[in-house]
Amino acid sequence: MSAAADDRQRRRRRRYVGALASLLVLLVVLGGAGLYASSALGAAVPAAAAAVVDPAPIAGPAAQLSLPTTGPYALDAVGYGRLAASADQSAVPIASISKVVTALVILDAHPLAAGEAGPDIAYTQADVDVYWDVIRRNGTNAPVVAGSTLSQRDSLIAMLLPSANNYAISLATWAFGSVEGFSAAARTWLDAHGFANTNLVEPSGLSAENVSTPGELVQIGELALEQPAIAEIVRMTSADLPVVGHVENTNELLGHGGVDGIKTGTTEEAGACLLFSTDVIVGTESITVVGVVLGGPDHDAIDAQIAALLASATTGFHEITALEANTVLAEYTTPWGESARARAASSVSLVVWGDTSVDVSVSADPLALATRGEQAGTATVTTSAGTVVEVPLVLDAAIEDPGSWWRLTNPGALEG
């Protein structure tokens, strides 16, 4: 081979190797680009954190109460807790308020449905003897005839409305065999309900050893109102009973200022006492208020103070709109320019008492892609009294995928 031919062959080999190398470089570049594109297009977009709106707490004015001045007291609202109480909460004689406990203990052993008469109770000479003994002790009473019968319900009416001590004793003896049997059952019932400071040695309240605290009596009153038979009876102003005749409710405050129960009590040791209740309508809500005043000089004095206390306490209830539907509570903005707001799905209105504060806390989830109407978190409405209501937060717009171009041109923003 000539020198010229050899040189041409060498040049051809170099061109071939160069072309092959260039092809290999191109293939590597194209392969890397393909891998990058595949990775970028398949990667998850970053989640956007929410900018949360924190509503300010709301509170109404404090209730201005007209408090009793004659003796120990307590006032509760069912579901709202203690509204007011005297500093002195020691156990004191409770007189005929004892009969509320007596009724509860008897109904625990011998239940009555609403409006049910219950079994007939036969009254004997022993009950007549109880009647005369109560008269000798200057206790309130109602007539009884040996050989007569009264239903359990009518017997409870005779005990609770005119506060007949003889019917309390006769009913307790019918239910538990003796006064001693009743006292043992009462202790068991009181212990079961956590009333450590309440004690009944007999069913009528004639004994000064029947004692309780204002706070426990209010709780007992709430339990009494949960018993349909008791709740129906204590609302009655009067009744006409077989044998007994016409009886009047001793609660002279009944029907005034919304008072619908519960029981009076009067002895020399206990003074004038009243366990009372009323229902307050605020918006669409009915609130049961139960209270007691003990140790008053007379019923006129405590009735006036109770009326003033209830009037001042019930006006302390008011409705607060804690959260309105569609209120914006969180906002989202994504790196690729999408935006959406999380709004309250529903309104929340709460009935509160006095200066009970209402607070709204917001928990919003980080979001990447989402549809309109999707839940994005929760608003929790809480009162200082413990009420908690949760409301979903929903998006008012979709958060959509940014598309291929943004993904390819923003490699550092992608996840994975």
C-alpha positions as CSV (number, residue, x, y, z in Angstrom):
1,M,0.0,0.0,0.0
2,S,1.3,3.4,-1.0
3,A,1.8,6.1,1.6
4,A,-1.0,8.1,0.2
5,A,-3.5,5.2,0.5
6,D,-2.3,4.5,4.0
7,D,-2.9,8.1,5.0
8,R,-6.4,8.1,3.5
9,Q,-7.3,4.9,5.5
10,R,-6.1,6.4,8.7
11,R,-8.2,9.5,8.1
12,R,-11.3,7.3,7.5
13,R,-10.7,5.5,10.8
14,R,-10.4,8.7,12.7
15,R,-13.6,10.1,11.2
16,Y,-15.4,6.8,12.0
17,V,-14.2,6.9,15.7
18,G,-15.1,10.6,16.0
19,A,-18.6,10.0,14.6
20,L,-19.1,7.0,16.9
21,A,-17.9,9.1,19.9
22,S,-20.3,11.9,19.0
23,L,-23.1,9.5,18.6
24,L,-22.4,8.0,22.0
25,V,-22.3,11.5,23.6
26,L,-25.6,12.4,22.0
27,L,-27.2,9.1,23.2
28,V,-26.0,9.8,26.7
29,V,-27.3,13.4,26.7
30,L,-30.6,12.3,25.2
31,G,-30.9,9.5,27.7
32,G,-30.2,11.8,30.7
33,A,-32.8,14.3,29.4
34,G,-35.3,11.6,29.1
35,L,-34.7,10.4,32.6
36,Y,-35.0,13.9,33.9
37,A,-38.2,14.6,32.1
38,S,-39.6,11.3,33.2
39,S,-38.7,12.0,36.8
40,A,-39.9,15.6,36.7
41,L,-43.2,14.8,35.1
42,G,-43.9,12.0,37.6
43,A,-42.8,13.8,40.8
44,A,-45.2,15.0,43.5
45,V,-45.8,18.8,43.7
46,P,-45.0,20.4,47.1
47,A,-47.8,20.8,49.6
48,A,-48.7,24.4,50.4
49,A,-49.1,25.4,54.1
50,A,-52.1,27.4,55.0
51,A,-52.1,31.0,56.3
52,V,-54.6,30.6,59.2
53,V,-57.0,33.3,60.4
54,D,-57.3,33.3,64.2
55,P,-60.6,34.8,65.3
56,A,-60.6,36.8,68.5
57,P,-62.4,35.3,71.5
58,I,-65.9,36.6,72.2
59,A,-67.5,37.2,75.6
60,G,-70.7,38.8,76.7
61,P,-71.2,41.0,79.8
62,A,-71.0,39.4,83.3
63,A,-74.3,38.6,84.9
64,Q,-75.3,40.9,87.7
65,L,-76.9,38.7,90.3
66,S,-79.3,39.6,93.1
67,L,-78.1,37.2,95.8
68,P,-80.1,35.9,98.8
69,T,-79.1,37.3,102.2
70,T,-81.1,35.2,104.6
71,G,-79.3,31.8,104.5
72,P,-77.1,29.4,102.5
73,Y,-78.0,28.9,98.9
74,A,-76.9,27.4,95.5
75,L,-78.1,27.9,91.9
76,D,-77.3,25.7,88.9
77,A,-78.3,25.5,85.3
78,V,-78.4,22.0,83.8
79,G,-75.6,21.7,81.3
80,Y,-74.0,25.0,82.5
81,G,-73.0,24.2,86.0
82,R,-73.0,26.3,89.1
83,L,-74.2,29.9,88.6
84,A,-74.0,31.0,92.2
85,A,-73.5,29.7,95.7
86,S,-73.1,31.0,99.2
87,A,-69.7,30.7,100.9
88,D,-71.3,28.5,103.6
89,Q,-72.0,25.1,102.1
90,S,-72.2,23.1,105.3
91,A,-74.9,20.5,105.9
92,V,-78.0,21.9,107.7
93,P,-81.5,20.6,108.5
94,I,-83.6,20.5,105.3
95,A,-87.1,19.9,106.7
96,S,-89.7,18.7,104.1
97,I,-87.2,18.9,101.2
98,S,-86.4,15.5,102.6
99,K,-89.6,14.3,100.8
100,V,-87.9,14.8,97.4
101,V,-85.2,12.3,98.4
102,T,-88.0,10.0,99.8
103,A,-89.8,10.1,96.5
104,L,-86.6,9.4,94.6
105,V,-85.7,6.4,96.8
106,I,-89.2,5.0,96.6
107,L,-89.4,5.4,92.8
108,D,-86.0,3.8,92.5
109,A,-87.5,0.7,94.1
110,H,-91.0,1.0,92.6
111,P,-90.8,3.0,89.3
112,L,-93.7,4.9,87.8
113,A,-93.9,6.0,84.2
114,A,-95.3,9.4,83.2
115,G,-99.0,9.5,84.0
116,E,-99.0,6.0,85.5
117,A,-101.1,5.4,88.6
118,G,-99.0,2.5,89.9
119,P,-100.2,-0.2,92.3
120,D,-103.0,0.5,94.9
121,I,-101.7,0.9,98.4
122,A,-103.9,-0.3,101.3
123,Y,-104.0,2.0,104.3
124,T,-104.6,0.4,107.7
125,Q,-105.1,1.4,111.3
126,A,-101.3,1.6,111.6
127,D,-101.4,4.5,109.0
128,V,-104.1,6.2,111.1
129,D,-101.9,5.9,114.1
130,V,-99.1,7.6,112.1
131,Y,-101.5,10.3,111.2
132,W,-102.3,11.1,114.8
133,D,-98.7,10.9,115.8
134,V,-97.8,13.5,113.2
135,I,-100.6,15.8,114.5
136,R,-99.2,15.4,118.1
137,R,-95.8,16.5,116.7
138,N,-97.4,19.5,115.0
139,G,-96.4,18.2,111.6
140,T,-98.3,18.9,108.3
141,N,-100.7,16.1,107.5
142,A,-103.5,14.8,105.3
143,P,-106.5,12.6,106.1
144,V,-106.2,8.8,106.0
145,V,-108.9,6.2,106.5
146,A,-108.3,2.6,107.6
147,G,-109.4,0.2,104.9
148,S,-109.1,2.7,102.1
149,T,-106.7,2.5,99.1
150,L,-104.8,5.1,97.2
151,S,-102.7,4.5,94.1
152,Q,-98.9,5.0,94.4
153,R,-99.2,8.2,92.4
154,D,-102.0,9.7,94.5
155,S,-100.0,8.8,97.6
156,L,-97.0,10.7,96.2
157,I,-99.2,13.6,95.5
158,A,-100.5,13.6,99.1
159,M,-96.9,13.6,100.3
160,L,-95.5,16.2,98.0
161,L,-98.2,18.8,97.4
162,P,-99.6,19.5,100.9
163,S,-96.3,18.1,102.3
164,A,-98.2,15.5,104.5
165,N,-95.7,13.9,106.8
166,N,-97.9,11.0,107.6
167,Y,-98.1,10.0,103.9
168,A,-94.3,10.2,103.7
169,I,-94.0,7.8,106.6
170,S,-96.7,5.5,105.3
171,L,-95.3,5.4,101.8
172,A,-91.8,4.6,103.1
173,T,-93.1,1.8,105.2
174,W,-95.1,0.4,102.3
175,A,-92.0,0.5,100.1
176,F,-89.4,-0.8,102.5
177,G,-91.3,-2.5,105.4
178,S,-90.4,0.1,108.1
179,V,-88.9,3.5,108.6
180,E,-85.6,1.8,109.5
181,G,-85.7,-0.1,106.2
182,F,-86.3,3.1,104.3
183,S,-83.4,4.8,106.1
184,A,-81.1,2.0,105.0
185,A,-82.3,2.2,101.4
186,A,-81.9,6.0,101.4
187,R,-78.3,5.7,102.6
188,T,-77.6,3.2,99.8
189,W,-79.2,5.5,97.2
190,L,-77.4,8.6,98.5
191,D,-74.0,6.8,98.5
192,A,-74.7,5.4,95.0
193,H,-75.2,9.0,93.7
194,G,-72.3,10.5,95.6
195,F,-74.2,12.5,98.2
196,A,-71.9,12.1,101.1
197,N,-73.2,15.1,103.0
198,T,-76.9,14.3,102.8
199,N,-78.5,12.1,105.4
200,L,-82.1,11.0,106.1
201,V,-82.9,9.2,109.3
202,E,-86.6,9.3,108.5
203,P,-88.7,10.1,105.4
204,S,-90.7,13.2,106.3
205,G,-88.2,15.8,107.4
206,L,-89.6,16.2,110.9
207,S,-86.2,15.2,112.3
208,A,-83.5,17.8,112.5
209,E,-81.0,15.0,111.7
210,N,-82.2,15.1,108.1
211,V,-79.5,17.3,106.6
212,S,-77.9,18.2,103.4
213,T,-75.8,21.0,101.7
214,P,-77.2,23.5,99.2
215,G,-75.0,22.1,96.5
216,E,-76.1,18.6,96.9
217,L,-79.8,19.6,97.2
218,V,-79.5,21.3,93.8
219,Q,-78.2,18.1,92.3
220,I,-81.0,16.1,94.0
221,G,-83.5,18.6,92.5
222,E,-82.1,18.0,89.1
223,L,-82.4,14.2,89.5
224,A,-86.0,14.7,90.7
225,L,-86.9,16.6,87.5
226,E,-85.6,13.7,85.5
227,Q,-88.2,11.5,87.1
228,P,-91.4,12.0,85.1
229,A,-93.7,11.2,88.1
230,I,-92.0,13.7,90.4
231,A,-91.7,16.4,87.7
232,E,-95.4,16.1,86.9
233,I,-96.5,16.3,90.5
234,V,-94.4,19.2,91.7
235,R,-95.8,21.4,88.9
236,M,-99.3,20.9,90.1
237,T,-100.9,23.8,92.0
238,S,-103.6,21.6,93.5
239,A,-105.2,18.1,93.2
240,D,-108.4,16.3,94.3
241,L,-107.6,12.9,95.7
242,P,-109.9,10.1,96.9
243,V,-110.2,10.0,100.7
244,V,-107.7,12.8,101.1
245,G,-109.9,15.4,99.3
246,H,-108.6,18.7,97.9
247,V,-104.9,19.5,98.4
248,E,-102.9,22.6,97.6
249,N,-99.2,22.9,96.8
250,T,-97.3,24.5,99.6
251,N,-95.0,26.2,97.1
252,E,-96.5,29.7,96.9
253,L,-93.9,30.8,94.3
254,L,-95.2,28.2,91.9
255,G,-96.3,29.8,88.6
256,H,-94.6,33.2,89.4
257,G,-91.6,34.2,87.4
258,G,-91.6,30.8,85.6
259,V,-91.2,28.8,88.8
260,D,-92.4,25.2,88.2
261,G,-91.2,23.3,91.3
262,I,-90.0,21.7,93.5
263,K,-90.5,21.5,97.3
264,T,-90.9,23.6,100.4
265,G,-89.6,22.8,103.8
266,T,-90.3,24.4,107.2
267,T,-89.3,23.5,110.7
268,E,-88.1,25.4,113.7
269,E,-84.6,24.0,113.2
270,A,-84.4,24.3,109.4
271,G,-86.3,27.6,109.0
272,A,-88.0,28.4,105.8
273,C,-86.6,26.5,102.8
274,L,-87.4,26.1,99.1
275,L,-85.9,23.9,96.5
276,F,-87.0,25.5,93.2
277,S,-86.8,25.2,89.4
278,T,-87.6,27.1,86.3
279,D,-87.2,26.7,82.5
280,V,-85.6,29.6,80.6
281,I,-86.1,29.9,76.8
282,V,-83.2,31.4,74.9
283,G,-83.5,31.3,71.2
284,T,-84.6,27.7,70.5
285,E,-83.0,26.3,73.6
286,S,-84.8,25.5,76.9
287,I,-82.5,25.7,80.0
288,T,-83.5,24.2,83.3
289,V,-82.4,26.2,86.3
290,V,-82.5,24.6,89.8
291,G,-81.7,26.3,93.1
292,V,-82.3,26.2,96.8
293,V,-82.4,28.7,99.6
294,L,-82.3,27.4,103.2
295,G,-82.7,28.8,106.7
296,G,-84.9,31.8,105.9
297,P,-87.0,33.6,108.5
298,D,-90.2,32.8,106.6
299,H,-91.4,31.9,103.2
300,D,-92.4,35.4,102.1
301,A,-88.8,36.6,102.7
302,I,-87.2,33.8,100.8
303,D,-89.8,33.8,98.0
304,A,-89.0,37.5,97.3
305,Q,-85.2,36.8,97.3
306,I,-85.6,33.7,95.1
307,A,-87.7,35.7,92.6
308,A,-85.0,38.4,92.5
309,L,-82.3,35.8,92.1
310,L,-84.0,34.0,89.3
311,A,-84.9,37.3,87.4
312,S,-81.2,38.4,87.5
313,A,-79.8,34.9,86.7
314,T,-82.1,34.2,83.8
315,T,-81.4,37.5,82.0
316,G,-77.7,36.5,82.1
317,F,-78.3,33.9,79.4
318,H,-77.7,35.1,75.8
319,E,-77.0,33.6,72.4
320,I,-73.6,34.3,70.8
321,T,-72.8,33.6,67.1
322,A,-69.4,32.1,67.5
323,L,-68.9,31.4,63.8
324,E,-70.7,32.2,60.6
325,A,-70.9,29.9,57.6
326,N,-68.5,30.7,54.8
327,T,-66.1,32.6,57.0
328,V,-62.6,32.4,55.6
329,L,-60.4,30.8,58.2
330,A,-57.4,29.7,56.1
331,E,-55.8,30.7,52.7
332,Y,-53.6,28.6,50.4
333,T,-51.1,29.9,47.7
334,T,-49.0,27.4,45.8
335,P,-45.6,28.0,44.2
336,W,-47.1,27.7,40.7
337,G,-49.7,30.4,41.4
338,E,-52.9,28.4,42.4
339,S,-54.9,29.8,45.3
340,A,-57.9,28.7,47.4
341,R,-59.5,29.6,50.7
342,A,-60.9,27.3,53.4
343,R,-64.2,28.4,54.7
344,A,-66.4,27.3,57.6
345,A,-69.0,24.8,56.4
346,S,-71.7,25.9,58.8
347,S,-72.6,28.5,61.5
348,V,-72.3,27.9,65.2
349,S,-74.5,29.8,67.7
350,L,-74.2,29.0,71.4
351,V,-76.3,30.0,74.4
352,V,-73.9,31.1,77.2
353,W,-74.3,32.5,80.6
354,G,-72.7,35.8,81.8
355,D,-69.2,36.4,80.6
356,T,-68.5,32.9,79.4
357,S,-65.9,33.3,76.7
358,V,-66.1,31.6,73.3
359,D,-63.0,30.9,71.3
360,V,-62.4,29.5,67.8
361,S,-59.2,27.6,67.0
362,V,-58.3,26.6,63.5
363,S,-56.4,23.5,62.3
364,A,-55.7,23.6,58.5
365,D,-54.0,20.7,56.7
366,P,-51.1,21.3,54.2
367,L,-52.5,20.7,50.7
368,A,-50.9,19.9,47.3
369,L,-53.6,19.1,44.9
370,A,-57.3,19.3,46.0
371,T,-60.8,19.6,44.6
372,R,-63.3,22.4,45.3
373,G,-65.4,21.5,48.4
374,E,-62.8,19.2,49.8
375,Q,-62.3,19.3,53.6
376,A,-59.1,21.1,54.5
377,G,-59.2,21.1,58.2
378,T,-61.4,21.9,61.3
379,A,-62.5,24.9,63.3
380,T,-63.1,24.0,66.9
381,V,-65.5,26.3,68.9
382,T,-64.8,26.1,72.7
383,T,-66.4,27.9,75.6
384,S,-64.8,28.5,78.9
385,A,-67.6,26.4,80.4
386,G,-66.3,23.4,78.4
387,T,-68.7,23.3,75.4
388,V,-67.0,22.0,72.2
389,V,-68.3,22.2,68.6
390,E,-66.3,21.1,65.6
391,V,-67.0,22.6,62.1
392,P,-65.3,21.3,58.9
393,L,-63.3,23.7,56.7
394,V,-64.0,23.3,53.0
395,L,-62.1,24.7,50.0
396,D,-63.8,27.3,47.8
397,A,-61.6,26.5,44.8
398,A,-59.6,23.6,43.4
399,I,-55.8,23.4,43.6
400,E,-54.9,22.0,40.2
401,D,-51.7,20.4,38.8
402,P,-49.2,23.0,37.5
403,G,-48.6,21.2,34.2
404,S,-45.5,19.8,32.4
405,W,-43.8,23.1,31.6
406,W,-43.7,24.3,35.3
407,R,-42.5,20.8,36.4
408,L,-39.7,20.8,33.8
409,T,-38.6,24.3,34.6
410,N,-38.8,24.1,38.4
411,P,-36.8,21.0,39.3
412,G,-35.8,22.3,42.7
413,A,-39.5,22.6,43.8
414,L,-40.5,19.0,43.2
415,E,-40.6,16.3,45.8
416,G,-39.0,12.9,45.3
